[in-house]
């Protein structure tokens, strides 16, 4: 199992909408995340900076990376692009974080 940490950023005023959309996460997205080996997925919000901090455990990084190219993932990116910083392909601007400590 690989632990991944990353950060993204919301546009101002989009905190409630972001949470709403994730509380209504499409079943197809849930299924895809699990199909590509994602588990224990959590996203935290720093309300002062609007930075989102994500954590997910993945079975295999190569397999997980392929999830970005699925049709449902691309559809999700398009759906979320109006409320957060994105790249030209609507993928979220996502910066990986370096793990510096872990305790089970």
MODELLER restraints for C-alpha pairs under 7 A, 6 or more apart:
rsr = mdl.restraints
at = mdl.atoms
rsr.add(forms.Gaussian(group=physical.xy_distance, feature=features.Distance(at['CA:1:A'], at['CA:57:A']), mean=6.26, stdev=0.5))
rsr.add(forms.Gaussian(group=physical.xy_distance, feature=features.Distance(at['CA:1:A'], at['CA:58:A']), mean=5.65, stdev=0.5))
rsr.add(forms.Gaussian(group=physical.xy_distance, feature=features.Distance(at['CA:1:A'], at['CA:59:A']), mean=4.73, stdev=0.5))
rsr.add(forms.Gaussian(group=physical.xy_distance, feature=features.Distance(at['CA:2:A'], at['CA:57:A']), mean=5.45, stdev=0.5))
rsr.add(forms.Gaussian(group=physical.xy_distance, feature=features.Distance(at['CA:2:A'], at['CA:58:A']), mean=5.20, stdev=0.5))
rsr.add(forms.Gaussian(group=physical.xy_distance, feature=features.Distance(at['CA:2:A'], at['CA:59:A']), mean=6.21, stdev=0.5))
rsr.add(forms.Gaussian(group=physical.xy_distance, feature=features.Distance(at['CA:2:A'], at['CA:60:A']), mean=6.99, stdev=0.5))
rsr.add(forms.Gaussian(group=physical.xy_distance, feature=features.Distance(at['CA:3:A'], at['CA:56:A']), mean=5.95, stdev=0.5))
rsr.add(forms.Gaussian(group=physical.xy_distance, feature=features.Distance(at['CA:3:A'], at['CA:57:A']), mean=4.50, stdev=0.5))
rsr.add(forms.Gaussian(group=physical.xy_distance, feature=features.Distance(at['CA:3:A'], at['CA:58:A']), mean=6.52, stdev=0.5))
rsr.add(forms.Gaussian(group=physical.xy_distance, feature=features.Distance(at['CA:4:A'], at['CA:55:A']), mean=5.61, stdev=0.5))
rsr.add(forms.Gaussian(group=physical.xy_distance, feature=features.Distance(at['CA:4:A'], at['CA:56:A']), mean=5.32, stdev=0.5))
rsr.add(forms.Gaussian(group=physical.xy_distance, feature=features.Distance(at['CA:4:A'], at['CA:57:A']), mean=6.09, stdev=0.5))
rsr.add(forms.Gaussian(group=physical.xy_distance, feature=features.Distance(at['CA:5:A'], at['CA:54:A']), mean=5.52, stdev=0.5))
rsr.add(forms.Gaussian(group=physical.xy_distance, feature=features.Distance(at['CA:5:A'], at['CA:55:A']), mean=4.61, stdev=0.5))
rsr.add(forms.Gaussian(group=physical.xy_distance, feature=features.Distance(at['CA:5:A'], at['CA:56:A']), mean=6.74, stdev=0.5))
rsr.add(forms.Gaussian(group=physical.xy_distance, feature=features.Distance(at['CA:5:A'], at['CA:96:A']), mean=5.97, stdev=0.5))
rsr.add(forms.Gaussian(group=physical.xy_distance, feature=features.Distance(at['CA:5:A'], at['CA:97:A']), mean=5.07, stdev=0.5))
rsr.add(forms.Gaussian(group=physical.xy_distance, feature=features.Distance(at['CA:6:A'], at['CA:53:A']), mean=5.77, stdev=0.5))
rsr.add(forms.Gaussian(group=physical.xy_distance, feature=features.Distance(at['CA:6:A'], at['CA:54:A']), mean=5.13, stdev=0.5))
rsr.add(forms.Gaussian(group=physical.xy_distance, feature=features.Distance(at['CA:6:A'], at['CA:55:A']), mean=6.66, stdev=0.5))
rsr.add(forms.Gaussian(group=physical.xy_distance, feature=features.Distance(at['CA:6:A'], at['CA:94:A']), mean=6.41, stdev=0.5))
rsr.add(forms.Gaussian(group=physical.xy_distance, feature=features.Distance(at['CA:6:A'], at['CA:95:A']), mean=5.35, stdev=0.5))
rsr.add(forms.Gaussian(group=physical.xy_distance, feature=features.Distance(at['CA:6:A'], at['CA:96:A']), mean=4.19, stdev=0.5))
rsr.add(forms.Gaussian(group=physical.xy_distance, feature=features.Distance(at['CA:6:A'], at['CA:97:A']), mean=4.90, stdev=0.5))
rsr.add(forms.Gaussian(group=physical.xy_distance, feature=features.Distance(at['CA:7:A'], at['CA:51:A']), mean=6.57, stdev=0.5))
rsr.add(forms.Gaussian(group=physical.xy_distance, feature=features.Distance(at['CA:7:A'], at['CA:52:A']), mean=5.35, stdev=0.5))
rsr.add(forms.Gaussian(group=physical.xy_distance, feature=features.Distance(at['CA:7:A'], at['CA:53:A']), mean=4.50, stdev=0.5))
rsr.add(forms.Gaussian(group=physical.xy_distance, feature=features.Distance(at['CA:7:A'], at['CA:54:A']), mean=5.97, stdev=0.5))
rsr.add(forms.Gaussian(group=physical.xy_distance, feature=features.Distance(at['CA:7:A'], at['CA:94:A']), mean=5.60, stdev=0.5))
rsr.add(forms.Gaussian(group=physical.xy_distance, feature=features.Distance(at['CA:7:A'], at['CA:95:A']), mean=5.26, stdev=0.5))
rsr.add(forms.Gaussian(group=physical.xy_distance, feature=features.Distance(at['CA:7:A'], at['CA:96:A']), mean=6.53, stdev=0.5))
rsr.add(forms.Gaussian(group=physical.xy_distance, feature=features.Distance(at['CA:8:A'], at['CA:51:A']), mean=5.76, stdev=0.5))
rsr.add(forms.Gaussian(group=physical.xy_distance, feature=features.Distance(at['CA:8:A'], at['CA:52:A']), mean=5.00, stdev=0.5))
rsr.add(forms.Gaussian(group=physical.xy_distance, feature=features.Distance(at['CA:8:A'], at['CA:53:A']), mean=6.64, stdev=0.5))
rsr.add(forms.Gaussian(group=physical.xy_distance, feature=features.Distance(at['CA:8:A'], at['CA:92:A']), mean=6.79, stdev=0.5))
rsr.add(forms.Gaussian(group=physical.xy_distance, feature=features.Distance(at['CA:8:A'], at['CA:93:A']), mean=5.86, stdev=0.5))
rsr.add(forms.Gaussian(group=physical.xy_distance, feature=features.Distance(at['CA:8:A'], at['CA:94:A']), mean=4.96, stdev=0.5))
rsr.add(forms.Gaussian(group=physical.xy_distance, feature=features.Distance(at['CA:8:A'], at['CA:95:A']), mean=6.67, stdev=0.5))
rsr.add(forms.Gaussian(group=physical.xy_distance, feature=features.Distance(at['CA:9:A'], at['CA:50:A']), mean=5.75, stdev=0.5))
rsr.add(forms.Gaussian(group=physical.xy_distance, feature=features.Distance(at['CA:9:A'], at['CA:51:A']), mean=4.46, stdev=0.5))
rsr.add(forms.Gaussian(group=physical.xy_distance, feature=features.Distance(at['CA:9:A'], at['CA:52:A']), mean=5.59, stdev=0.5))
rsr.add(forms.Gaussian(group=physical.xy_distance, feature=features.Distance(at['CA:9:A'], at['CA:84:A']), mean=5.82, stdev=0.5))
rsr.add(forms.Gaussian(group=physical.xy_distance, feature=features.Distance(at['CA:9:A'], at['CA:85:A']), mean=5.77, stdev=0.5))
rsr.add(forms.Gaussian(group=physical.xy_distance, feature=features.Distance(at['CA:10:A'], at['CA:50:A']), mean=5.39, stdev=0.5))
rsr.add(forms.Gaussian(group=physical.xy_distance, feature=features.Distance(at['CA:10:A'], at['CA:51:A']), mean=6.44, stdev=0.5))
rsr.add(forms.Gaussian(group=physical.xy_distance, feature=features.Distance(at['CA:10:A'], at['CA:83:A']), mean=6.04, stdev=0.5))
rsr.add(forms.Gaussian(group=physical.xy_distance, feature=features.Distance(at['CA:10:A'], at['CA:84:A']), mean=4.12, stdev=0.5))
rsr.add(forms.Gaussian(group=physical.xy_distance, feature=features.Distance(at['CA:10:A'], at['CA:85:A']), mean=6.20, stdev=0.5))
rsr.add(forms.Gaussian(group=physical.xy_distance, feature=features.Distance(at['CA:11:A'], at['CA:83:A']), mean=5.50, stdev=0.5))
rsr.add(forms.Gaussian(group=physical.xy_distance, feature=features.Distance(at['CA:11:A'], at['CA:84:A']), mean=5.03, stdev=0.5))
rsr.add(forms.Gaussian(group=physical.xy_distance, feature=features.Distance(at['CA:11:A'], at['CA:85:A']), mean=6.77, stdev=0.5))
rsr.add(forms.Gaussian(group=physical.xy_distance, feature=features.Distance(at['CA:14:A'], at['CA:83:A']), mean=5.80, stdev=0.5))
rsr.add(forms.Gaussian(group=physical.xy_distance, feature=features.Distance(at['CA:28:A'], at['CA:72:A']), mean=6.89, stdev=0.5))
rsr.add(forms.Gaussian(group=physical.xy_distance, feature=features.Distance(at['CA:29:A'], at['CA:72:A']), mean=6.43, stdev=0.5))
rsr.add(forms.Gaussian(group=physical.xy_distance, feature=features.Distance(at['CA:29:A'], at['CA:73:A']), mean=6.93, stdev=0.5))
rsr.add(forms.Gaussian(group=physical.xy_distance, feature=features.Distance(at['CA:36:A'], at['CA:63:A']), mean=6.00, stdev=0.5))
rsr.add(forms.Gaussian(group=physical.xy_distance, feature=features.Distance(at['CA:36:A'], at['CA:64:A']), mean=5.31, stdev=0.5))
rsr.add(forms.Gaussian(group=physical.xy_distance, feature=features.Distance(at['CA:36:A'], at['CA:67:A']), mean=6.20, stdev=0.5))
rsr.add(forms.Gaussian(group=physical.xy_distance, feature=features.Distance(at['CA:37:A'], at['CA:58:A']), mean=5.18, stdev=0.5))
rsr.add(forms.Gaussian(group=physical.xy_distance, feature=features.Distance(at['CA:37:A'], at['CA:59:A']), mean=4.99, stdev=0.5))
rsr.add(forms.Gaussian(group=physical.xy_distance, feature=features.Distance(at['CA:37:A'], at['CA:60:A']), mean=6.78, stdev=0.5))
rsr.add(forms.Gaussian(group=physical.xy_distance, feature=features.Distance(at['CA:37:A'], at['CA:64:A']), mean=6.35, stdev=0.5))
rsr.add(forms.Gaussian(group=physical.xy_distance, feature=features.Distance(at['CA:38:A'], at['CA:56:A']), mean=6.53, stdev=0.5))
rsr.add(forms.Gaussian(group=physical.xy_distance, feature=features.Distance(at['CA:38:A'], at['CA:57:A']), mean=5.76, stdev=0.5))
rsr.add(forms.Gaussian(group=physical.xy_distance, feature=features.Distance(at['CA:38:A'], at['CA:58:A']), mean=4.53, stdev=0.5))
rsr.add(forms.Gaussian(group=physical.xy_distance, feature=features.Distance(at['CA:38:A'], at['CA:59:A']), mean=6.76, stdev=0.5))
rsr.add(forms.Gaussian(group=physical.xy_distance, feature=features.Distance(at['CA:39:A'], at['CA:56:A']), mean=6.15, stdev=0.5))
rsr.add(forms.Gaussian(group=physical.xy_distance, feature=features.Distance(at['CA:39:A'], at['CA:57:A']), mean=5.18, stdev=0.5))
rsr.add(forms.Gaussian(group=physical.xy_distance, feature=features.Distance(at['CA:39:A'], at['CA:58:A']), mean=6.17, stdev=0.5))
rsr.add(forms.Gaussian(group=physical.xy_distance, feature=features.Distance(at['CA:40:A'], at['CA:56:A']), mean=5.60, stdev=0.5))
rsr.add(forms.Gaussian(group=physical.xy_distance, feature=features.Distance(at['CA:40:A'], at['CA:57:A']), mean=5.85, stdev=0.5))
rsr.add(forms.Gaussian(group=physical.xy_distance, feature=features.Distance(at['CA:41:A'], at['CA:55:A']), mean=5.67, stdev=0.5))
rsr.add(forms.Gaussian(group=physical.xy_distance, feature=features.Distance(at['CA:41:A'], at['CA:56:A']), mean=4.28, stdev=0.5))
rsr.add(forms.Gaussian(group=physical.xy_distance, feature=features.Distance(at['CA:41:A'], at['CA:57:A']), mean=6.77, stdev=0.5))
rsr.add(forms.Gaussian(group=physical.xy_distance, feature=features.Distance(at['CA:42:A'], at['CA:54:A']), mean=5.75, stdev=0.5))
rsr.add(forms.Gaussian(group=physical.xy_distance, feature=features.Distance(at['CA:42:A'], at['CA:55:A']), mean=5.19, stdev=0.5))
rsr.add(forms.Gaussian(group=physical.xy_distance, feature=features.Distance(at['CA:42:A'], at['CA:56:A']), mean=6.40, stdev=0.5))
rsr.add(forms.Gaussian(group=physical.xy_distance, feature=features.Distance(at['CA:43:A'], at['CA:52:A']), mean=6.47, stdev=0.5))
rsr.add(forms.Gaussian(group=physical.xy_distance, feature=features.Distance(at['CA:43:A'], at['CA:53:A']), mean=5.51, stdev=0.5))
rsr.add(forms.Gaussian(group=physical.xy_distance, feature=features.Distance(at['CA:43:A'], at['CA:54:A']), mean=4.22, stdev=0.5))
rsr.add(forms.Gaussian(group=physical.xy_distance, feature=features.Distance(at['CA:43:A'], at['CA:55:A']), mean=6.25, stdev=0.5))
rsr.add(forms.Gaussian(group=physical.xy_distance, feature=features.Distance(at['CA:44:A'], at['CA:52:A']), mean=5.51, stdev=0.5))
rsr.add(forms.Gaussian(group=physical.xy_distance, feature=features.Distance(at['CA:44:A'], at['CA:53:A']), mean=4.97, stdev=0.5))
rsr.add(forms.Gaussian(group=physical.xy_distance, feature=features.Distance(at['CA:44:A'], at['CA:54:A']), mean=6.24, stdev=0.5))
rsr.add(forms.Gaussian(group=physical.xy_distance, feature=features.Distance(at['CA:45:A'], at['CA:51:A']), mean=5.94, stdev=0.5))
rsr.add(forms.Gaussian(group=physical.xy_distance, feature=features.Distance(at['CA:45:A'], at['CA:52:A']), mean=4.55, stdev=0.5))
rsr.add(forms.Gaussian(group=physical.xy_distance, feature=features.Distance(at['CA:45:A'], at['CA:53:A']), mean=6.29, stdev=0.5))
rsr.add(forms.Gaussian(group=physical.xy_distance, feature=features.Distance(at['CA:46:A'], at['CA:52:A']), mean=6.35, stdev=0.5))
rsr.add(forms.Gaussian(group=physical.xy_distance, feature=features.Distance(at['CA:58:A'], at['CA:64:A']), mean=6.70, stdev=0.5))
rsr.add(forms.Gaussian(group=physical.xy_distance, feature=features.Distance(at['CA:77:A'], at['CA:90:A']), mean=5.56, stdev=0.5))
rsr.add(forms.Gaussian(group=physical.xy_distance, feature=features.Distance(at['CA:77:A'], at['CA:91:A']), mean=5.44, stdev=0.5))
rsr.add(forms.Gaussian(group=physical.xy_distance, feature=features.Distance(at['CA:78:A'], at['CA:90:A']), mean=5.73, stdev=0.5))
rsr.add(forms.Gaussian(group=physical.xy_distance, feature=features.Distance(at['CA:81:A'], at['CA:90:A']), mean=5.67, stdev=0.5))
rsr.add(forms.Gaussian(group=physical.xy_distance, feature=features.Distance(at['CA:85:A'], at['CA:92:A']), mean=5.95, stdev=0.5))
rsr.add(forms.Gaussian(group=physical.xy_distance, feature=features.Distance(at['CA:85:A'], at['CA:93:A']), mean=5.74, stdev=0.5))
rsr.add(forms.Gaussian(group=physical.xy_distance, feature=features.Distance(at['CA:86:A'], at['CA:92:A']), mean=4.16, stdev=0.5))
rsr.add(forms.Gaussian(group=physical.xy_distance, feature=features.Distance(at['CA:86:A'], at['CA:93:A']), mean=4.85, stdev=0.5))
rsr.add(forms.Gaussian(group=physical.xy_distance, feature=features.Distance(at['CA:87:A'], at['CA:93:A']), mean=5.78, stdev=0.5))
